[in-house]
Amino acid sequence: MINKTVKDAKAAVADIPSGAMLMMGGFGLSGIPENCISALLDLDINNLTIVSNNAGVDDFGIGLLLKKHMVKKMISSYVGENAEFERQLLQGELEVDLIPQGTLAERVRAGGAGIPAFFTPAGVGTEVAEGKETREFDGKVYLMERALKADFSIIKAWKGDTAGNLIFKGTARNFNPIMAPAGKICIAEVEVLVGVGELDPNEIHCPGIYVQRIFQGKNYEKRIEKRTVSN
Amino acid sequence: MLSKDQIAQRIAKEVKNGQYINLGIGIPTLVANYIPDDMEVVLQSENGLLGIGPFPKEEDVDPDLINAGKQTISMLKGSVLFDSAESFAMIRGGHVHLTILGAMEVSENGDIANWKIPGKMVKGMGGAMDLVASAENIIVAMQHCSKSGESKLLPKCTLPITGVHCVKKIVTDLAVLEVHPAGGFILKERAPGVSVEDIKSKTSGKLIINGEVPEMVF
């Protein structure tokens, strides 16, 4: 098996240049690549375009990259939890492309799957449809949406092996497995890294063919946005 | 006038046995509390879970288990996890039977606006546009009027819309209304103690009244 391991987050992100197009997994703060985000903060780069469902919060996740003005453009579906994001956007310091969440997921999936475009009903008749081709199929109108690809996709899994096969946990899966194939280089950070043969092939969610670099992360904070409990 | 919980309680009566349901953030989330125990329904969370359970006990809180509102939740026996592309395949593919969501405005032809206030609020649409473009039955839960007292049931939406001709039913603090296929809000039920005249004066879109309008029964 091909060994994809790199030493740590620093080694994994070292060659990401200014102006790169990145995809980052996660929904809210769940399943975000915490170690890689920290390592990116130590690089002297900017003008990044980031595809991510959300933009983190003010002091955690992608919010940290925004605060350091490393991001030129966000491509997201919901950015409501981040006041700094809203400030930069209203001041014109940041570009944002807001996309329906299902369209975002499918554009990413299509990008990794060799499908250049597809038709979806989401956004027909709204601002999202402006400038886009529409077509009617069986009496219903659909919008044409283009696939998304990235220079690097940066994802987080629960377990992985040295060949890059990945298993996710809970709702931390979200965008992570679909972003792996959509990046020219996919960097996967995992909580537990094992040798090949130690994962049950029946249980693998993301095949290692999509992953170019893998490392075991450390010190996961896994911050909770809304802690709700029952008695 | 109904409280938020009462709006949720009334909407729960629209739920049918065997349905897969997506509940939006806010009042729609409360609907789960009023689904009868003997009814088998499955709640879908767009971030990748079918079978949303109650909030966890303090010692069971798991950061890797949240709902679309980013609240910590639990799973049930038979729950299933999946990725975001799969989640929206379920939604767009029409496999989710009922969507209940909040709105800032609804128009008399069933358009809904709930994602943006130009120059003021930049949050994004999340999964709302995919949901309203696809679900076979869409119920809106909202207050009848805005905080400043303006009707939210309009001839035409003034805010950027989320979807066209998609809302089937609206439950507000004052009334239950259905959207007529040819346009207009059909007044189906009144909240206890609220008169037809009250509702008329607070509905700026076309209101259709057919005979006696009964009070809601809980």
Interface residues (C-beta under 8 A of the other chain):
Chain A: F27 G28 L29 S30 G31 N53 S76 S77 Y78 V79 G80 E81 E86 L89 L90 V96 L98 P100 Q101 G102 T103 L104 A105 E106 V108 R109 T120 P121 A122 G123 V124 G125 T126 E127 V128 W158 F168 K169 G170 T171 A172 R173 N174 F175 N176 P177 I178 H205 K222 R223 I224 E225 K226 R227 T228 V229 S230 N231
Chain B: S45 E46 N47 G48 L49 P54 F55 P56 K57 E58 V61 D62 P63 D64 L65 I66 N67 G69 K70 Q71 T72 I73 L81 F82 D83 S84 A85 S87 F88 I91 R92 D111 K116 G119 V122 K123 G124 M125 G126 G127 A128 M129 D130 A133 S134 P160 I161 T162 G163 V164
